[in-house]
Amino acid sequence: MSDARICVGAFAGAFGVQGEVRLKSFTADPEAIADYGPLHSEDGKTVWEIEITRAIKNGFAARVAGVRSKEEADTLRGVQLFADRDALPSLPDDEFYHTDLIGLAVFDTGGKALGTVMAVHNHGAGDLLEIGGPGLKTPVLLPFTREAVPTVDLTAGRVIADPPEGIFPE
């Protein structure tokens, strides 16, 4: 995947028999997925024009240009949708796209290297940074709060963490 594209959603199969698709949106404002211009496949070779027709349970029903039957819609099941980075809105200083955090080096407040951000998870209670690296037998989940992560420096490619006691091995 190019750094110029970010995954914003996925097709979840057909909705009905008229060629509509089920669409899952991964954006902060779920309906905004259709506003990010044409959406691409991960490799950028396929482009889809999408129009949301209505909200449904766990997503949206949508029309995709060129898809006219249930069978055609079913072939799209599981395909991830990517938007050009330029099409996404700018964020305030204290907000970040998950993709920008992945790969950042993590240091404690004393400058000791703790690892690297491998993923960002949210299971409903807030974001967690999954940190892995040398000296860690298993990845560590660090709450992504201002208290536990006081500094994110995208330019320097690092995160300064003040983790709760006992999260990282001594």
Secondary structure, 3 states (H helix, E strand, C coil): CCCCEEEEEEEEEEECCCCEEEEEECCCCHHHHHHCCCEECCCCCCEECEEEEEEECCEEEEEECCCCCHHHHHCCCCCEEEEEHHHCCCCCCCCCCHHHHCCCEEEECCCCEEEEEEEEEECCCCEEEEEECCCCCCCEEEECCCCCCCEEECCCCEEEECCCCCCCCC
